[in-house]
Amino acid sequence: MSSSPYPPIVNGTLSVVVPIYNEAATVRQSLDAIFAKQVPGWTLQIILVESNSTDGTRDLVRPYGNHPRAKLILEDRPRGKGFAVRTGLAHATGDVIVIQDADLEYDLDDYDILLAPIAAGQQAFVLGSRHGQGGWAIRKFSDQPFQALILNLAHWGFTLLINVALFIWLKDPFTMYKVFRRDCIKDLTFECNRFDFDWELLMKLVRKGYRPIEIPISYKSRSFKEGKKISMFRDPLTWLWAVVKYRFVKL
């Protein structure tokens, strides 16, 4: 009898949900890498959600929709990253789901180590911790050091807040690399449209009983001048509201 808490996954399908908006500078390199990625024992289903970019990104993305492993969704207008991810989740049919931005901050080589404990049946929910290279600062902007300092301090403040709210201890709950079995989100509904979706997804999965493990990954943050889209004023307010709401809202 297997001692694994979850059924092992052999020759599984990984649904890669890629929200895309105004990424003309990186989208081709990112998508080429995603479509070239191979993980032993896994077939990739790649779901591209393009949110009607204003910088020509849509025209760059269209040809990828012809790939046999691709599902291309063209939104009529941008409604936020969270909305795009929710749209992608609705089309995911894989055994496991990973969220993947169309920039170059994260390393696709980390897929293998993130999927390993799920494939083995040891975990259902894995986070790729951006603190893998050591140090407290995950954002290092050579061109905007003050903004980097503020974001790093805010990261630890909000991390403490969510840890206290959920009675858990995580170093990087807001990483994009959230990898989970698709059945984890069965019967869950999501509503956040912006970056507060990260909070909603994490809190609902933890409250449902899935305690993630954190695995160190490679990470190279880009600055606001390089295309980072988080609002330093608007988004923190939505995060505060999210931690209050999703700590107590009925699942």
ZARO-589061 format. One record per residue: x, y, z of N, C-alpha, C in turn; residue in three letters. Coordinates in steps of 0.02 Angstrom, whole numbers, padded with zeros to 5 digits, always signed. Atoms other than C-alpha are relative to their C-alpha. Example, Ala and Ser with C-alpha at 12.3 -4.5 7.8 and 13.67 -1.06 7.14 Angstrom:
+00045-00059+00000+00615-00225+00390+00045+00060+00000ALA/-00042-00059-00003+00684-00053+00357-00039+00055+00037SER/
***
This chain:
+00042-00060+00000+00000+00000+00000+00044+00062+00000MET/-00040-00061+00004+00068+00172-00048-00011+00044+00061SER/+00004-00046-00057+00108+00293+00094-00011+00072-00023SER/+00010-00068+00026+00084+00444-00021-00070+00024+00016SER/+00066-00025-00016-00059+00557+00033-00044+00013-00062PRO/+00037-00012+00062-00108+00587-00150+00021-00052-00052TYR/-00019+00048+00052-00111+00473-00302+00059+00026-00041PRO/-00055-00021+00044+00054+00480-00397-00026+00013-00070PRO/+00019-00018+00069+00044+00553-00572+00054-00026-00047ILE/-00046+00028+00049+00124+00454-00713-00024+00021-00069VAL/+00017-00024+00067+00129+00526-00890-00059+00048+00004ASN/+00054-00048-00011+00024+00673-00834+00001+00058-00048GLY/+00004-00061+00040-00031+00834-00918+00006+00060+00046THR/-00010-00062-00036+00028+01002-00854-00032+00057-00038LEU/+00031-00058+00030-00084+01151-00893+00039+00062+00021SER/-00039-00060-00012+00022+01308-00909-00043+00060-00019VAL/+00044-00057+00013-00087+01464-00891+00044+00062-00005VAL/-00044-00057+00014-00002+01616-00968-00042+00063-00013VAL/+00033-00064+00012-00085+01787-00943+00049+00047-00035PRO/-00045-00042+00041-00016+01912-01069-00032+00068-00011ILE/+00023-00068+00013-00033+02100-01076+00060+00046-00005TYR/-00053-00049+00012+00087+02228-01150+00069-00028+00018ASN/-00065+00032-00011+00238+02113-01156+00038-00007-00066GLU/-00031+00005+00066+00302+02152-01331+00075-00012+00003ALA/-00073+00006-00005+00482+02159-01271+00023-00070+00017ALA/-00022+00066-00024+00484+01984-01198-00042-00058-00023THR/+00048+00054+00010+00335+01885-01261+00025-00053-00048VAL/-00024+00051+00047+00419+01799-01408+00052-00046+00033ARG/-00050+00041-00033+00569+01742-01307-00031-00044+00053GLN/+00033+00039-00053+00457+01687-01165-00040-00058-00030SER/+00042+00052+00028+00333+01591-01273+00041-00053-00038LEU/-00043+00049+00033+00470+01510-01377+00028-00049+00051ASP/-00028+00043-00052+00546+01445-01216-00053-00046+00029ALA/+00054+00041-00028+00378+01384-01149-00018-00057-00047ILE/+00019+00052+00047+00334+01291-01308+00056-00050-00012PHE/-00057+00046+00008+00509+01215-01316+00011-00042+00063ALA/-00012+00034-00064+00502+01159-01134-00026-00071-00001LYS/+00019+00070-00007+00499+00973-01104+00015-00023+00071GLN/-00009+00027-00067+00474+00891-00935-00013-00075-00005VAL/+00010+00072+00005+00500+00702-00929-00061-00023+00039PRO/+00060+00026-00032+00336+00615-00891-00060+00046-00004GLY/+00054-00048+00003+00230+00766-00932-00011+00024-00072TRP/+00020-00034+00061+00135+00835-01082-00027+00069+00019THR/+00021-00068-00018+00108+01023-01081-00060+00022-00042LEU/+00056-00036+00031-00058+01106-01120+00013+00074+00016GLN/-00019-00070-00010-00018+01291-01146-00059+00045-00016ILE/+00059-00043+00007-00160+01414-01119+00022+00072+00002ILE/-00020-00069+00007-00124+01589-01181-00061+00045+00005LEU/+00056-00046-00008-00240+01727-01122+00027+00071-00013VAL/-00025-00066+00020-00202+01889-01214-00055+00052+00011GLU/+00051-00047-00024-00291+02041-01143-00005+00064-00040SER/+00008-00057+00046-00298+02156-01296+00051+00054+00016ASN/-00056-00046-00015-00128+02238-01271-00001+00060-00047SER/-00003-00062+00039-00092+02413-01335+00068+00011-00031THR/-00068-00010+00025+00090+02385-01383+00018-00048-00056ASP/-00014+00047+00054+00073+02257-01523+00010-00072+00022GLY/-00010+00068-00025+00086+02104-01411-00048-00050-00032THR/+00049+00047+00027-00074+02027-01481+00022-00028-00067ARG/-00023+00023+00066-00003+02018-01657+00058-00049+00006ASP/-00056+00045-00011+00153+01933-01588-00024-00067+00027LEU/+00025+00060-00033+00049+01806-01492-00041-00043-00047VAL/+00047+00036+00044-00075+01757-01629+00030-00064-00031ARG/-00026+00060+00033+00040+01635-01722+00008-00060+00046PRO/-00009+00056-00047+00067+01531-01565-00066-00039+00010TYR/+00063+00034-00007-00118+01490-01565-00008-00059-00048GLY/+00004+00055+00048-00086+01372-01712+00038-00062+00025ASN/-00037+00057-00026+00024+01259-01606-00048-00053+00027HIS/+00048+00052-00021-00059+01090-01571-00010-00005+00075PRO/+00008+00004-00073-00030+01106-01383-00026+00066+00029ARG/+00020-00066-00023-00094+01285-01374-00075+00010+00000ALA/+00068-00027-00002-00261+01359-01324+00007+00075+00006LYS/-00007-00073+00000-00266+01544-01371-00067+00032+00013LEU/+00061-00037-00018-00396+01655-01288+00015+00074-00008ILE/-00009-00072+00012-00411+01835-01350-00055+00038+00035LEU/+00049-00039-00037-00497+01948-01225-00015+00065-00037GLU/+00020-00060+00035-00593+02098-01289+00030+00063+00031ASP/-00030-00057-00034-00514+02214-01159+00036-00026+00063ARG/-00036+00022-00061-00393+02205-01012-00042+00011+00062PRO/+00037-00004-00062-00477+02168-00846+00044-00016+00060ARG/-00046+00015-00054-00322+02127-00744+00029-00070-00006GLY/-00034+00065+00004-00200+01983-00723-00043-00055+00032LYS/+00041+00050-00033-00315+01893-00601-00057-00024-00043GLY/+00055+00019+00044-00458+01896-00724+00026-00046-00056PHE/-00029+00041+00053-00345+01826-00861+00017-00069+00025ALA/-00017+00065-00028-00283+01687-00748-00064-00041+00012VAL/+00062+00035-00011-00461+01643-00698-00029-00027-00065ARG/+00022+00022+00065-00506+01633-00881+00040-00062-00022THR/-00042+00057+00017-00359+01517-00910-00016-00062+00040GLY/+00017+00057-00043-00405+01406-00763-00063-00036-00024LEU/+00063+00029+00024-00578+01380-00837+00011-00045-00060ALA/-00014+00041+00059-00496+01302-00991+00053-00053+00014HIS/-00053+00048-00017-00365+01198-00899-00030-00070+00008ALA/+00023+00069-00005-00388+01010-00919+00054-00047+00026THR/-00056+00042-00021-00220+00948-00854-00009-00027+00071GLY/-00001+00027-00068-00185+00848-00698+00026+00051+00050ASP/-00033-00050-00042-00081+00992-00630+00000+00066-00037VAL/+00002-00067+00029-00085+01180-00659+00058+00041+00027ILE/-00050-00049-00020+00054+01309-00656-00016+00067-00034VAL/+00010-00067+00028+00038+01497-00682+00067+00027-00022ILE/-00064-00021+00030+00172+01570-00795-00008+00067-00036GLN/+00002-00065+00033+00198+01753-00841+00038-00002-00066ASP/-00033-00003+00066+00256+01803-01015+00060+00047+00001ALA/-00061-00039-00005+00409+01895-00951+00058-00049+00014ASP/-00059+00042-00008+00583+01830-00909+00024-00002+00072LEU/-00021-00002-00070+00582+01841-00718+00013-00069+00029GLU/-00004+00067-00028+00563+01655-00685+00035-00047-00050TYR/-00039+00048+00039+00666+01507-00748-00041-00063-00012ASP/+00040+00059+00016+00572+01369-00839+00033-00065+00022LEU/-00034+00061-00022+00704+01244-00785-00024-00022+00069ASP/+00024+00017-00067+00623+01250-00613-00064-00042-00002ASP/+00060+00042+00005+00468+01159-00678+00014-00071+00028TYR/-00015+00069-00018+00554+00992-00650+00000-00011+00076ASP/-00003+00009-00073+00590+01017-00464-00066+00017+00033ILE/+00065-00018-00029+00420+01097-00431-00051-00056-00010LEU/+00048+00053+00015+00326+00953-00511+00016-00065+00035LEU/-00022+00065-00026+00427+00813-00432-00041-00024+00060ALA/+00038+00025-00057+00337+00806-00262-00074-00012-00015PRO/+00070+00011+00019+00167+00818-00346-00006-00065-00039ILE/+00001+00062+00039+00207+00680-00470+00009-00061+00045ALA/-00012+00056-00045+00267+00570-00327-00058-00012+00048ALA/+00057+00007-00046+00104+00596-00233+00014+00024+00070GLY/-00019-00024-00067+00191+00682-00088-00035+00066+00018GLN/+00031-00065-00011+00109+00853-00110-00053+00012-00053GLN/+00049-00022+00049-00040+00931-00195+00010+00072-00021ALA/-00007-00073+00010+00017+01113-00187+00072+00019+00016PHE/-00070-00018-00007+00192+01182-00212+00010+00073-00019VAL/-00017-00069+00015+00261+01359-00208+00074+00003-00018LEU/-00070-00012+00018+00422+01412-00296+00024+00062+00036GLY/-00022-00056-00041+00510+01521-00167+00056+00039-00034SER/-00050-00044+00031+00604+01669-00239+00058+00016+00046ARG/-00056-00009-00046+00717+01669-00086+00051-00055-00007HIS/-00043+00058+00009+00807+01519-00157+00074+00017-00003GLY/-00070-00019+00006+00968+01615-00187+00025+00034+00063GLN/-00022-00029-00064+00976+01677-00007-00014+00074+00004GLY/+00012-00071-00009+00952+01849+00068-00073+00016+00010GLY/+00069-00020-00015+00798+01943+00120-00032+00036-00059TRP/+00027-00042+00053+00779+02048-00038-00007-00041-00064ALA/+00010+00037+00062+00701+01964-00189-00002+00047-00060ILE/+00001-00048+00055+00692+02124-00291+00060+00046+00006ARG/-00060-00040+00001+00852+02211-00339+00002+00039-00065LYS/+00003-00042+00059+00825+02353-00462+00060+00046-00002PHE/-00059-00044+00004+00990+02433-00513-00019+00070-00021SER/+00021-00066+00024+00894+02576-00594-00052+00033+00045ASP/+00051-00027-00046+00763+02598-00455+00010-00030+00069GLN/-00015+00033-00064+00843+02549-00288-00050+00018+00055PRO/+00047-00019-00052+00719+02647-00181-00065-00039-00007PHE/+00061+00039+00012+00568+02564-00261+00011-00073+00019GLN/-00015+00069-00019+00653+02395-00237-00002-00009+00075ALA/+00000+00004-00073+00680+02429-00052-00071+00001+00027LEU/+00069-00004-00024+00498+02478-00027-00037-00065-00014ILE/+00034+00063+00017+00436+02322-00117+00025-00058+00043LEU/-00026+00053-00042+00551+02209-00017-00026+00005+00071ASN/+00027-00010-00067+00495+02284+00148-00074-00018+00002LEU/+00071+00016+00004+00313+02271+00094-00011-00075-00005ALA/+00005+00072+00007+00341+02091+00045+00001-00035+00068HIS/-00006+00032-00065+00394+02043+00221-00058+00019+00046TRP/+00058-00021-00041+00255+02146+00301-00062-00038-00018GLY/+00060+00037+00022+00120+02065+00196+00008-00075+00011PHE/-00011+00071-00014+00200+01894+00216-00016-00016+00073THR/+00016+00010-00071+00189+01912+00406-00075+00002+00010LEU/+00072-00007-00006+00008+01967+00388-00036-00064-00021LEU/+00035+00059+00025-00044+01817+00285+00018-00062+00041ILE/-00019+00056-00043+00054+01696+00395-00041+00000+00065ASN/+00039-00005-00061-00035+01760+00550-00073-00017-00014VAL/+00070+00012+00016-00204+01755+00463-00015-00074-00012ALA/+00012+00070+00018-00183+01575+00405+00032-00050+00049LEU/-00036+00044-00048-00081+01507+00553+00047-00047-00038PHE/-00046+00037+00042+00054+01454+00431+00066+00037+00000ILE/-00064-00036+00005+00236+01496+00399+00027-00010-00070TRP/-00025+00000+00068+00285+01539+00220+00048+00059-00009LEU/-00046-00054+00016+00428+01644+00153-00022+00040-00061LYS/+00017-00034+00063+00355+01684-00017-00069-00022-00025ASP/+00068+00021+00019+00166+01662-00024-00024+00033-00065PRO/+00024-00038+00058+00152+01785-00170+00037-00016-00064PHE/-00034+00021+00061+00265+01696-00293-00049-00017-00056THR/+00043+00018+00057+00194+01675-00467-00003-00076-00007MET/-00002+00072+00009+00249+01493-00468-00040-00036+00054TYR/+00045+00041-00041+00099+01414-00384-00018-00060-00043LYS/+00011+00062+00037+00089+01233-00441-00045-00045+00042VAL/+00048+00038-00040-00058+01126-00388-00039-00049-00044PHE/+00044+00047+00035-00163+00976-00435-00065+00036-00018ARG/+00061-00035+00021-00314+01032-00534-00059-00015+00045ARG/+00057+00016-00044-00431+00941-00415+00001+00041+00064ASP/-00002-00044-00059-00372+01061-00278-00051+00057-00005CYS/+00045-00057+00008-00480+01198-00351-00071-00021-00019ILE/+00068+00023+00014-00632+01089-00381-00047+00029+00053LYS/+00052-00029-00042-00787+01172-00309+00019+00068+00029ASP/-00018-00068-00021-00692+01335-00277-00018+00049-00056LEU/+00012-00054+00047-00745+01497-00360+00046+00058+00017THR/-00046-00055-00009-00632+01647-00385-00030+00063-00030PHE/+00030-00062+00022-00673+01830-00410+00049+00058-00009GLU/-00047-00056+00003-00516+01938-00398+00026+00010-00071CYS/-00020-00017+00068-00461+02027-00556+00072+00024-00006ASN/-00067-00027+00004-00293+02103-00511+00049-00047+00035ARG/-00050+00042-00032-00141+02043-00415-00024-00028+00067PHE/+00029+00029-00061-00252+02009-00265-00024-00071-00013ASP/+00017+00069+00013-00294+01847-00354+00050-00048+00033PHE/-00050+00041-00035-00131+01779-00282-00021-00015+00071ASP/+00023+00008-00069-00201+01806-00109-00061-00046+00003TRP/+00061+00040+00000-00371+01733-00150+00015-00074-00012GLU/-00016+00069+00016-00298+01576-00228+00035-00034+00058LEU/-00037+00030-00055-00174+01544-00088-00044-00012+00061LEU/+00039+00005-00061-00295+01578+00054-00055-00053-00006MET/+00053+00049+00008-00434+01471-00018+00028-00071-00001LYS/-00030+00067+00000-00318+01324-00051+00023-00021+00069LEU/-00022+00017-00068-00243+01333+00123-00059-00014+00045VAL/+00059+00011-00041-00413+01348+00204-00036-00064-00019ARG/+00030+00063+00022-00470+01198+00102+00040-00060+00026LYS/-00039+00054-00029-00332+01098+00185+00065-00016-00034GLY/-00062+00013+00037-00188+01106+00061+00056+00044+00027TYR/-00057-00037-00027-00028+01158+00150+00058-00006-00049ARG/-00053+00005+00051+00102+01202+00020+00069-00008+00030PRO/-00071-00002-00016+00286+01165+00029+00032+00051-00046ILE/-00036-00049+00040+00410+01295-00035+00065-00031-00024GLU/-00062+00025+00031+00548+01245-00155+00037+00059-00030ILE/-00039-00057+00026+00688+01369-00195+00004-00001-00076PRO/-00004-00006+00073+00688+01433-00374+00046+00059-00017ILE/-00038-00057+00026+00787+01555-00481-00049+00057-00016SER/+00045-00057+00011+00716+01730-00497+00042+00062-00016TYR/-00032-00063+00018+00771+01891-00583-00053+00052-00012LYS/+00055-00048+00003+00651+02032-00548+00016+00058-00048SER/-00007-00060+00041+00623+02170-00672-00029+00060+00036ARG/+00021-00062-00033+00598+02351-00620-00062+00027-00035SER/+00058-00032+00032+00452+02465-00659+00018+00027-00069PHE/-00022-00025+00065+00553+02541-00799+00005-00056-00052LYS/-00006+00057+00045+00573+02367-00871-00067-00034-00012GLU/+00067+00027+00015+00386+02331-00867-00039-00028+00058GLY/+00039+00025-00057+00333+02281-00690-00065+00039+00005LYS/+00066-00031+00005+00146+02316-00678-00034+00012+00067LYS/+00031-00011-00065+00108+02316-00491-00003+00075+00015ILE/+00007-00069-00023+00042+02482-00427+00019+00003+00074SER/-00023-00004-00069+00133+02531-00267-00051+00033+00046MET/+00050-00035-00041-00018+02630-00208-00068-00036-00002PHE/+00066+00030+00007-00174+02543-00276-00001-00073+00025ARG/+00004+00071-00014-00130+02359-00258+00005-00019+00074ASP/-00001+00018-00072-00082+02355-00072-00068+00006+00034PRO/+00067-00006-00029-00258+02414-00031-00043-00061-00016LEU/+00039+00059+00019-00333+02269-00127+00026-00062+00038THR/-00027+00056-00038-00215+02149-00036-00025-00001+00072TRP/+00026-00004-00068-00269+02212+00134-00072-00024+00003LEU/+00070+00020+00002-00451+02189+00087-00005-00075-00012TRP/+00002+00071+00015-00414+02016+00017+00014-00043+00061ALA/-00017+00041-00058-00334+01952+00177-00057-00001+00051VAL/+00057-00003-00045-00484+02009+00278-00058-00042-00027VAL/+00059+00033+00030-00615+01945+00157+00010-00076-00005LYS/-00008+00071+00015-00540+01776+00110+00023-00041+00060TYR/-00012+00038-00062-00492+01731+00287-00065-00027+00027ARG/+00063+00018-00032-00676+01721+00332-00056-00019-00047PHE/+00053+00013+00048-00779+01707+00173-00012-00076-00005VAL/+00016+00071+00008-00869+01541+00150+00030-00027-00064LYS/-00030+00031+00059-00777+01425+00031-00054-00031-00044LEU/
***
